[in-house]
Amino acid sequence: MQYISHYESPLGRILLAADEEGLTGLWFEGQKYFARSLRNEQEEKEIPLFERAKRWLDLYFSGTEPDLSVPLHFLGTDFQKKVWEILCAIPYGHTMTYGEIAGHLAAEKGSSPMSARAVGGAVGRNPISILVPCHRVVGASGSLTGYAGGLDRKVKLLTLERTDMQGLFIPKKGTAL
């Protein structure tokens, strides 16, 4: 069974989804790929996991790095799951490029560099926003591209984390938005 709940964040309403194993989704309402991994059958119910996730979000949106963990259950391909695990390792207040993630994956496999575009596809389909910090991924040039929740939210999340924004920029229209 999959359960859902809502959270009112300073950046908009959030839908949370979970099953018996962990949190399966966290989306800003209306974002790209909204509720994509949500099953047809779900029940709106406040379960202990949602209480923990909401406490994490309360801490996060207060400007504090949360010091508690929330069980996650990734629903995706093996490649996507590996990318999402790397996202979880990006420290609070820091960024990583798509190319760096591709390099980590290649080193793990002992192979030649993987495609940063393939990594971008997996990052963009991350179903557990914020807790799996896809907002911390930037282009090699410092471009703030590719956030399903919108670039304005990406900037606000990075600012909330007190990320050094020097060298980061929003691309002009017509360039990988």
PyMOL commands that place a pseudoatom at each C-alpha (Angstrom):
pseudoatom trace, name=CA, resn=MET, resi=1, chain=A, elem=C, hetatm=0, pos=[0.000, 0.000, 0.000]
pseudoatom trace, name=CA, resn=GLN, resi=2, chain=A, elem=C, hetatm=0, pos=[1.192, 3.491, -0.749]
pseudoatom trace, name=CA, resn=TYR, resi=3, chain=A, elem=C, hetatm=0, pos=[0.278, 6.390, 1.532]
pseudoatom trace, name=CA, resn=ILE, resi=4, chain=A, elem=C, hetatm=0, pos=[0.195, 10.108, 0.812]
pseudoatom trace, name=CA, resn=SER, resi=5, chain=A, elem=C, hetatm=0, pos=[0.256, 13.277, 2.860]
pseudoatom trace, name=CA, resn=HIS, resi=6, chain=A, elem=C, hetatm=0, pos=[0.730, 17.000, 2.246]
pseudoatom trace, name=CA, resn=TYR, resi=7, chain=A, elem=C, hetatm=0, pos=[3.139, 19.554, 3.663]
pseudoatom trace, name=CA, resn=GLU, resi=8, chain=A, elem=C, hetatm=0, pos=[2.896, 23.332, 3.416]
pseudoatom trace, name=CA, resn=SER, resi=9, chain=A, elem=C, hetatm=0, pos=[6.408, 24.608, 2.717]
pseudoatom trace, name=CA, resn=PRO, resi=10, chain=A, elem=C, hetatm=0, pos=[7.584, 28.200, 2.304]
pseudoatom trace, name=CA, resn=LEU, resi=11, chain=A, elem=C, hetatm=0, pos=[8.129, 27.369, -1.389]
pseudoatom trace, name=CA, resn=GLY, resi=12, chain=A, elem=C, hetatm=0, pos=[4.728, 25.802, -2.050]
pseudoatom trace, name=CA, resn=ARG, resi=13, chain=A, elem=C, hetatm=0, pos=[2.619, 22.811, -1.182]
pseudoatom trace, name=CA, resn=ILE, resi=14, chain=A, elem=C, hetatm=0, pos=[4.391, 19.448, -1.202]
pseudoatom trace, name=CA, resn=LEU, resi=15, chain=A, elem=C, hetatm=0, pos=[2.958, 15.977, -1.768]
pseudoatom trace, name=CA, resn=LEU, resi=16, chain=A, elem=C, hetatm=0, pos=[4.686, 13.145, 0.103]
pseudoatom trace, name=CA, resn=ALA, resi=17, chain=A, elem=C, hetatm=0, pos=[4.307, 9.446, -0.748]
pseudoatom trace, name=CA, resn=ALA, resi=18, chain=A, elem=C, hetatm=0, pos=[5.528, 6.386, 1.137]
pseudoatom trace, name=CA, resn=ASP, resi=19, chain=A, elem=C, hetatm=0, pos=[5.148, 2.655, 1.357]
pseudoatom trace, name=CA, resn=GLU, resi=20, chain=A, elem=C, hetatm=0, pos=[6.116, 0.157, 4.026]
pseudoatom trace, name=CA, resn=GLU, resi=21, chain=A, elem=C, hetatm=0, pos=[9.828, 0.499, 3.139]
pseudoatom trace, name=CA, resn=GLY, resi=22, chain=A, elem=C, hetatm=0, pos=[10.241, 4.271, 3.099]
pseudoatom trace, name=CA, resn=LEU, resi=23, chain=A, elem=C, hetatm=0, pos=[9.523, 7.585, 1.449]
pseudoatom trace, name=CA, resn=THR, resi=24, chain=A, elem=C, hetatm=0, pos=[8.882, 7.038, -2.278]
pseudoatom trace, name=CA, resn=GLY, resi=25, chain=A, elem=C, hetatm=0, pos=[8.048, 10.563, -3.363]
pseudoatom trace, name=CA, resn=LEU, resi=26, chain=A, elem=C, hetatm=0, pos=[8.263, 14.221, -2.423]
pseudoatom trace, name=CA, resn=TRP, resi=27, chain=A, elem=C, hetatm=0, pos=[7.091, 16.689, -5.066]
pseudoatom trace, name=CA, resn=PHE, resi=28, chain=A, elem=C, hetatm=0, pos=[6.191, 20.350, -5.192]
pseudoatom trace, name=CA, resn=GLU, resi=29, chain=A, elem=C, hetatm=0, pos=[2.636, 20.459, -6.517]
pseudoatom trace, name=CA, resn=GLY, resi=30, chain=A, elem=C, hetatm=0, pos=[2.667, 21.169, -10.231]
pseudoatom trace, name=CA, resn=GLN, resi=31, chain=A, elem=C, hetatm=0, pos=[6.358, 20.434, -10.795]
pseudoatom trace, name=CA, resn=LYS, resi=32, chain=A, elem=C, hetatm=0, pos=[7.628, 18.485, -13.779]
pseudoatom trace, name=CA, resn=TYR, resi=33, chain=A, elem=C, hetatm=0, pos=[7.120, 14.707, -13.296]
pseudoatom trace, name=CA, resn=PHE, resi=34, chain=A, elem=C, hetatm=0, pos=[4.671, 15.463, -10.452]
pseudoatom trace, name=CA, resn=ALA, resi=35, chain=A, elem=C, hetatm=0, pos=[3.609, 12.256, -8.664]
pseudoatom trace, name=CA, resn=ARG, resi=36, chain=A, elem=C, hetatm=0, pos=[5.125, 10.156, -11.456]
pseudoatom trace, name=CA, resn=SER, resi=37, chain=A, elem=C, hetatm=0, pos=[5.942, 7.178, -9.200]
pseudoatom trace, name=CA, resn=LEU, resi=38, chain=A, elem=C, hetatm=0, pos=[2.625, 7.359, -7.352]
pseudoatom trace, name=CA, resn=ARG, resi=39, chain=A, elem=C, hetatm=0, pos=[0.644, 4.156, -7.689]
pseudoatom trace, name=CA, resn=ASN, resi=40, chain=A, elem=C, hetatm=0, pos=[-3.026, 4.106, -8.635]
pseudoatom trace, name=CA, resn=GLU, resi=41, chain=A, elem=C, hetatm=0, pos=[-4.018, 2.913, -5.188]
pseudoatom trace, name=CA, resn=GLN, resi=42, chain=A, elem=C, hetatm=0, pos=[-2.996, 5.051, -2.264]
pseudoatom trace, name=CA, resn=GLU, resi=43, chain=A, elem=C, hetatm=0, pos=[-4.464, 6.182, 1.012]
pseudoatom trace, name=CA, resn=GLU, resi=44, chain=A, elem=C, hetatm=0, pos=[-4.164, 9.648, 2.528]
pseudoatom trace, name=CA, resn=LYS, resi=45, chain=A, elem=C, hetatm=0, pos=[-3.011, 8.827, 6.038]
pseudoatom trace, name=CA, resn=GLU, resi=46, chain=A, elem=C, hetatm=0, pos=[-0.596, 10.299, 8.583]
pseudoatom trace, name=CA, resn=ILE, resi=47, chain=A, elem=C, hetatm=0, pos=[1.901, 7.522, 9.242]
pseudoatom trace, name=CA, resn=PRO, resi=48, chain=A, elem=C, hetatm=0, pos=[4.964, 7.817, 11.535]
pseudoatom trace, name=CA, resn=LEU, resi=49, chain=A, elem=C, hetatm=0, pos=[7.251, 8.089, 8.485]
pseudoatom trace, name=CA, resn=PHE, resi=50, chain=A, elem=C, hetatm=0, pos=[5.444, 11.260, 7.390]
pseudoatom trace, name=CA, resn=GLU, resi=51, chain=A, elem=C, hetatm=0, pos=[5.829, 12.743, 10.863]
pseudoatom trace, name=CA, resn=ARG, resi=52, chain=A, elem=C, hetatm=0, pos=[9.582, 12.128, 10.609]
pseudoatom trace, name=CA, resn=ALA, resi=53, chain=A, elem=C, hetatm=0, pos=[9.784, 13.524, 7.052]
pseudoatom trace, name=CA, resn=LYS, resi=54, chain=A, elem=C, hetatm=0, pos=[7.824, 16.635, 8.064]
pseudoatom trace, name=CA, resn=ARG, resi=55, chain=A, elem=C, hetatm=0, pos=[10.118, 17.165, 11.057]
pseudoatom trace, name=CA, resn=TRP, resi=56, chain=A, elem=C, hetatm=0, pos=[13.086, 16.917, 8.653]
pseudoatom trace, name=CA, resn=LEU, resi=57, chain=A, elem=C, hetatm=0, pos=[11.424, 19.479, 6.365]
pseudoatom trace, name=CA, resn=ASP, resi=58, chain=A, elem=C, hetatm=0, pos=[10.661, 21.798, 9.297]
pseudoatom trace, name=CA, resn=LEU, resi=59, chain=A, elem=C, hetatm=0, pos=[14.340, 21.760, 10.259]
pseudoatom trace, name=CA, resn=TYR, resi=60, chain=A, elem=C, hetatm=0, pos=[15.472, 22.221, 6.680]
pseudoatom trace, name=CA, resn=PHE, resi=61, chain=A, elem=C, hetatm=0, pos=[13.180, 25.170, 5.946]
pseudoatom trace, name=CA, resn=SER, resi=62, chain=A, elem=C, hetatm=0, pos=[14.227, 26.815, 9.220]
pseudoatom trace, name=CA, resn=GLY, resi=63, chain=A, elem=C, hetatm=0, pos=[17.744, 27.026, 7.730]
pseudoatom trace, name=CA, resn=THR, resi=64, chain=A, elem=C, hetatm=0, pos=[19.139, 24.165, 9.804]
pseudoatom trace, name=CA, resn=GLU, resi=65, chain=A, elem=C, hetatm=0, pos=[20.849, 21.123, 8.327]
pseudoatom trace, name=CA, resn=PRO, resi=66, chain=A, elem=C, hetatm=0, pos=[18.609, 18.242, 9.476]
pseudoatom trace, name=CA, resn=ASP, resi=67, chain=A, elem=C, hetatm=0, pos=[20.417, 15.748, 11.691]
pseudoatom trace, name=CA, resn=LEU, resi=68, chain=A, elem=C, hetatm=0, pos=[17.855, 12.977, 11.434]
pseudoatom trace, name=CA, resn=SER, resi=69, chain=A, elem=C, hetatm=0, pos=[17.408, 10.416, 8.712]
pseudoatom trace, name=CA, resn=VAL, resi=70, chain=A, elem=C, hetatm=0, pos=[14.270, 9.473, 6.841]
pseudoatom trace, name=CA, resn=PRO, resi=71, chain=A, elem=C, hetatm=0, pos=[14.027, 5.980, 5.331]
pseudoatom trace, name=CA, resn=LEU, resi=72, chain=A, elem=C, hetatm=0, pos=[13.915, 6.216, 1.532]
pseudoatom trace, name=CA, resn=HIS, resi=73, chain=A, elem=C, hetatm=0, pos=[12.606, 3.676, -0.974]
pseudoatom trace, name=CA, resn=PHE, resi=74, chain=A, elem=C, hetatm=0, pos=[13.822, 4.454, -4.491]
pseudoatom trace, name=CA, resn=LEU, resi=75, chain=A, elem=C, hetatm=0, pos=[11.463, 3.378, -7.282]
pseudoatom trace, name=CA, resn=GLY, resi=76, chain=A, elem=C, hetatm=0, pos=[13.401, 3.560, -10.545]
pseudoatom trace, name=CA, resn=THR, resi=77, chain=A, elem=C, hetatm=0, pos=[15.915, 1.831, -12.771]
pseudoatom trace, name=CA, resn=ASP, resi=78, chain=A, elem=C, hetatm=0, pos=[19.218, 0.564, -11.392]
pseudoatom trace, name=CA, resn=PHE, resi=79, chain=A, elem=C, hetatm=0, pos=[21.009, 3.454, -13.117]
pseudoatom trace, name=CA, resn=GLN, resi=80, chain=A, elem=C, hetatm=0, pos=[18.618, 6.028, -11.629]
pseudoatom trace, name=CA, resn=LYS, resi=81, chain=A, elem=C, hetatm=0, pos=[19.013, 4.515, -8.156]
pseudoatom trace, name=CA, resn=LYS, resi=82, chain=A, elem=C, hetatm=0, pos=[22.826, 4.763, -8.394]
pseudoatom trace, name=CA, resn=VAL, resi=83, chain=A, elem=C, hetatm=0, pos=[22.577, 8.426, -9.435]
pseudoatom trace, name=CA, resn=TRP, resi=84, chain=A, elem=C, hetatm=0, pos=[20.121, 9.175, -6.605]
pseudoatom trace, name=CA, resn=GLU, resi=85, chain=A, elem=C, hetatm=0, pos=[22.461, 7.525, -4.083]
pseudoatom trace, name=CA, resn=ILE, resi=86, chain=A, elem=C, hetatm=0, pos=[25.253, 9.866, -5.250]
pseudoatom trace, name=CA, resn=LEU, resi=87, chain=A, elem=C, hetatm=0, pos=[22.899, 12.837, -4.851]
pseudoatom trace, name=CA, resn=CYS, resi=88, chain=A, elem=C, hetatm=0, pos=[22.361, 11.824, -1.223]
pseudoatom trace, name=CA, resn=ALA, resi=89, chain=A, elem=C, hetatm=0, pos=[26.115, 12.120, -0.657]
pseudoatom trace, name=CA, resn=ILE, resi=90, chain=A, elem=C, hetatm=0, pos=[26.362, 15.753, -1.843]
pseudoatom trace, name=CA, resn=PRO, resi=91, chain=A, elem=C, hetatm=0, pos=[26.956, 17.736, 1.363]
pseudoatom trace, name=CA, resn=TYR, resi=92, chain=A, elem=C, hetatm=0, pos=[24.510, 20.373, 2.551]
pseudoatom trace, name=CA, resn=GLY, resi=93, chain=A, elem=C, hetatm=0, pos=[25.457, 23.756, 1.106]
pseudoatom trace, name=CA, resn=HIS, resi=94, chain=A, elem=C, hetatm=0, pos=[27.635, 22.299, -1.680]
pseudoatom trace, name=CA, resn=THR, resi=95, chain=A, elem=C, hetatm=0, pos=[27.108, 21.514, -5.349]
pseudoatom trace, name=CA, resn=MET, resi=96, chain=A, elem=C, hetatm=0, pos=[28.300, 18.892, -7.797]
pseudoatom trace, name=CA, resn=THR, resi=97, chain=A, elem=C, hetatm=0, pos=[28.217, 18.881, -11.600]
pseudoatom trace, name=CA, resn=TYR, resi=98, chain=A, elem=C, hetatm=0, pos=[26.509, 16.326, -13.825]
pseudoatom trace, name=CA, resn=GLY, resi=99, chain=A, elem=C, hetatm=0, pos=[29.967, 15.463, -15.170]
pseudoatom trace, name=CA, resn=GLU, resi=100, chain=A, elem=C, hetatm=0, pos=[31.326, 14.814, -11.680]
pseudoatom trace, name=CA, resn=ILE, resi=101, chain=A, elem=C, hetatm=0, pos=[28.449, 12.431, -11.010]
pseudoatom trace, name=CA, resn=ALA, resi=102, chain=A, elem=C, hetatm=0, pos=[29.148, 10.682, -14.325]
pseudoatom trace, name=CA, resn=GLY, resi=103, chain=A, elem=C, hetatm=0, pos=[32.798, 10.395, -13.279]
pseudoatom trace, name=CA, resn=HIS, resi=104, chain=A, elem=C, hetatm=0, pos=[31.846, 8.806, -9.951]
pseudoatom trace, name=CA, resn=LEU, resi=105, chain=A, elem=C, hetatm=0, pos=[29.666, 6.255, -11.744]
pseudoatom trace, name=CA, resn=ALA, resi=106, chain=A, elem=C, hetatm=0, pos=[32.433, 5.430, -14.237]
pseudoatom trace, name=CA, resn=ALA, resi=107, chain=A, elem=C, hetatm=0, pos=[34.986, 5.029, -11.437]
pseudoatom trace, name=CA, resn=GLU, resi=108, chain=A, elem=C, hetatm=0, pos=[32.590, 2.724, -9.591]
pseudoatom trace, name=CA, resn=LYS, resi=109, chain=A, elem=C, hetatm=0, pos=[32.300, 0.524, -12.692]
pseudoatom trace, name=CA, resn=GLY, resi=110, chain=A, elem=C, hetatm=0, pos=[35.947, 0.893, -13.705]
pseudoatom trace, name=CA, resn=SER, resi=111, chain=A, elem=C, hetatm=0, pos=[34.847, 2.104, -17.122]
pseudoatom trace, name=CA, resn=SER, resi=112, chain=A, elem=C, hetatm=0, pos=[35.242, 5.160, -19.311]
pseudoatom trace, name=CA, resn=PRO, resi=113, chain=A, elem=C, hetatm=0, pos=[33.295, 8.288, -18.414]
pseudoatom trace, name=CA, resn=MET, resi=114, chain=A, elem=C, hetatm=0, pos=[29.543, 8.044, -18.668]
pseudoatom trace, name=CA, resn=SER, resi=115, chain=A, elem=C, hetatm=0, pos=[27.302, 10.556, -20.354]
pseudoatom trace, name=CA, resn=ALA, resi=116, chain=A, elem=C, hetatm=0, pos=[26.522, 13.667, -18.313]
pseudoatom trace, name=CA, resn=ARG, resi=117, chain=A, elem=C, hetatm=0, pos=[23.242, 13.827, -20.282]
pseudoatom trace, name=CA, resn=ALA, resi=118, chain=A, elem=C, hetatm=0, pos=[22.222, 10.379, -19.038]
pseudoatom trace, name=CA, resn=VAL, resi=119, chain=A, elem=C, hetatm=0, pos=[23.016, 11.525, -15.515]
pseudoatom trace, name=CA, resn=GLY, resi=120, chain=A, elem=C, hetatm=0, pos=[20.912, 14.640, -16.141]
pseudoatom trace, name=CA, resn=GLY, resi=121, chain=A, elem=C, hetatm=0, pos=[17.963, 12.481, -17.153]
pseudoatom trace, name=CA, resn=ALA, resi=122, chain=A, elem=C, hetatm=0, pos=[18.202, 10.493, -13.924]
pseudoatom trace, name=CA, resn=VAL, resi=123, chain=A, elem=C, hetatm=0, pos=[18.688, 13.601, -11.786]
pseudoatom trace, name=CA, resn=GLY, resi=124, chain=A, elem=C, hetatm=0, pos=[15.650, 15.225, -13.395]
pseudoatom trace, name=CA, resn=ARG, resi=125, chain=A, elem=C, hetatm=0, pos=[13.467, 12.221, -12.606]
pseudoatom trace, name=CA, resn=ASN, resi=126, chain=A, elem=C, hetatm=0, pos=[14.426, 12.088, -8.944]
pseudoatom trace, name=CA, resn=PRO, resi=127, chain=A, elem=C, hetatm=0, pos=[11.072, 11.451, -7.221]
pseudoatom trace, name=CA, resn=ILE, resi=128, chain=A, elem=C, hetatm=0, pos=[12.197, 12.510, -3.724]
pseudoatom trace, name=CA, resn=SER, resi=129, chain=A, elem=C, hetatm=0, pos=[12.925, 16.206, -4.020]
pseudoatom trace, name=CA, resn=ILE, resi=130, chain=A, elem=C, hetatm=0, pos=[14.930, 18.069, -1.356]
pseudoatom trace, name=CA, resn=LEU, resi=131, chain=A, elem=C, hetatm=0, pos=[15.767, 14.970, 0.770]
pseudoatom trace, name=CA, resn=VAL, resi=132, chain=A, elem=C, hetatm=0, pos=[17.540, 13.577, -2.299]
pseudoatom trace, name=CA, resn=PRO, resi=133, chain=A, elem=C, hetatm=0, pos=[19.126, 16.923, -3.160]
pseudoatom trace, name=CA, resn=CYS, resi=134, chain=A, elem=C, hetatm=0, pos=[18.958, 17.166, -6.939]
pseudoatom trace, name=CA, resn=HIS, resi=135, chain=A, elem=C, hetatm=0, pos=[18.861, 20.952, -6.479]
pseudoatom trace, name=CA, resn=ARG, resi=136, chain=A, elem=C, hetatm=0, pos=[22.585, 20.724, -5.624]
pseudoatom trace, name=CA, resn=VAL, resi=137, chain=A, elem=C, hetatm=0, pos=[23.504, 19.585, -9.160]
pseudoatom trace, name=CA, resn=VAL, resi=138, chain=A, elem=C, hetatm=0, pos=[24.739, 22.251, -11.578]
pseudoatom trace, name=CA, resn=GLY, resi=139, chain=A, elem=C, hetatm=0, pos=[26.171, 22.422, -15.071]
pseudoatom trace, name=CA, resn=ALA, resi=140, chain=A, elem=C, hetatm=0, pos=[29.940, 22.326, -15.589]
pseudoatom trace, name=CA, resn=SER, resi=141, chain=A, elem=C, hetatm=0, pos=[29.961, 26.066, -16.325]
pseudoatom trace, name=CA, resn=GLY, resi=142, chain=A, elem=C, hetatm=0, pos=[27.992, 26.865, -13.151]
pseudoatom trace, name=CA, resn=SER, resi=143, chain=A, elem=C, hetatm=0, pos=[24.666, 26.961, -14.948]
pseudoatom trace, name=CA, resn=LEU, resi=144, chain=A, elem=C, hetatm=0, pos=[21.686, 26.333, -12.651]
pseudoatom trace, name=CA, resn=THR, resi=145, chain=A, elem=C, hetatm=0, pos=[19.852, 24.098, -15.101]
pseudoatom trace, name=CA, resn=GLY, resi=146, chain=A, elem=C, hetatm=0, pos=[17.551, 21.186, -14.707]
pseudoatom trace, name=CA, resn=TYR, resi=147, chain=A, elem=C, hetatm=0, pos=[15.401, 21.437, -11.597]
pseudoatom trace, name=CA, resn=ALA, resi=148, chain=A, elem=C, hetatm=0, pos=[11.947, 19.884, -11.982]
pseudoatom trace, name=CA, resn=GLY, resi=149, chain=A, elem=C, hetatm=0, pos=[10.618, 22.160, -9.223]
pseudoatom trace, name=CA, resn=GLY, resi=150, chain=A, elem=C, hetatm=0, pos=[11.656, 25.264, -11.160]
pseudoatom trace, name=CA, resn=LEU, resi=151, chain=A, elem=C, hetatm=0, pos=[14.805, 27.357, -11.213]
pseudoatom trace, name=CA, resn=ASP, resi=152, chain=A, elem=C, hetatm=0, pos=[13.392, 29.907, -8.779]
pseudoatom trace, name=CA, resn=ARG, resi=153, chain=A, elem=C, hetatm=0, pos=[12.994, 27.174, -6.165]
pseudoatom trace, name=CA, resn=LYS, resi=154, chain=A, elem=C, hetatm=0, pos=[16.456, 25.796, -6.936]
pseudoatom trace, name=CA, resn=VAL, resi=155, chain=A, elem=C, hetatm=0, pos=[17.990, 29.206, -6.228]
pseudoatom trace, name=CA, resn=LYS, resi=156, chain=A, elem=C, hetatm=0, pos=[15.958, 29.555, -3.013]
pseudoatom trace, name=CA, resn=LEU, resi=157, chain=A, elem=C, hetatm=0, pos=[16.988, 26.080, -1.792]
pseudoatom trace, name=CA, resn=LEU, resi=158, chain=A, elem=C, hetatm=0, pos=[20.677, 26.727, -2.475]
pseudoatom trace, name=CA, resn=THR, resi=159, chain=A, elem=C, hetatm=0, pos=[20.415, 30.135, -0.808]
pseudoatom trace, name=CA, resn=LEU, resi=160, chain=A, elem=C, hetatm=0, pos=[18.687, 28.582, 2.209]
pseudoatom trace, name=CA, resn=GLU, resi=161, chain=A, elem=C, hetatm=0, pos=[21.661, 26.207, 2.524]
pseudoatom trace, name=CA, resn=ARG, resi=162, chain=A, elem=C, hetatm=0, pos=[24.031, 29.196, 2.342]
pseudoatom trace, name=CA, resn=THR, resi=163, chain=A, elem=C, hetatm=0, pos=[25.681, 27.731, -0.759]
pseudoatom trace, name=CA, resn=ASP, resi=164, chain=A, elem=C, hetatm=0, pos=[28.435, 29.860, -2.277]
pseudoatom trace, name=CA, resn=MET, resi=165, chain=A, elem=C, hetatm=0, pos=[26.570, 31.204, -5.320]
pseudoatom trace, name=CA, resn=GLN, resi=166, chain=A, elem=C, hetatm=0, pos=[29.631, 32.897, -6.886]
pseudoatom trace, name=CA, resn=GLY, resi=167, chain=A, elem=C, hetatm=0, pos=[30.112, 31.425, -10.328]
pseudoatom trace, name=CA, resn=LEU, resi=168, chain=A, elem=C, hetatm=0, pos=[26.564, 30.046, -10.486]
pseudoatom trace, name=CA, resn=PHE, resi=169, chain=A, elem=C, hetatm=0, pos=[24.041, 31.583, -12.882]
pseudoatom trace, name=CA, resn=ILE, resi=170, chain=A, elem=C, hetatm=0, pos=[20.609, 31.095, -14.408]
pseudoatom trace, name=CA, resn=PRO, resi=171, chain=A, elem=C, hetatm=0, pos=[20.979, 30.391, -18.127]
pseudoatom trace, name=CA, resn=LYS, resi=172, chain=A, elem=C, hetatm=0, pos=[19.431, 32.717, -20.682]
pseudoatom trace, name=CA, resn=LYS, resi=173, chain=A, elem=C, hetatm=0, pos=[16.286, 31.590, -22.485]
pseudoatom trace, name=CA, resn=GLY, resi=174, chain=A, elem=C, hetatm=0, pos=[16.991, 29.043, -25.182]
pseudoatom trace, name=CA, resn=THR, resi=175, chain=A, elem=C, hetatm=0, pos=[19.866, 27.341, -23.364]
pseudoatom trace, name=CA, resn=ALA, resi=176, chain=A, elem=C, hetatm=0, pos=[19.024, 24.046, -21.647]
pseudoatom trace, name=CA, resn=LEU, resi=177, chain=A, elem=C, hetatm=0, pos=[16.235, 25.379, -19.454]
for i in range(1, 177): cmd.bond("trace and resi %d" % i, "trace and resi %d" % (i + 1))
show_as sticks, trace
zoom trace
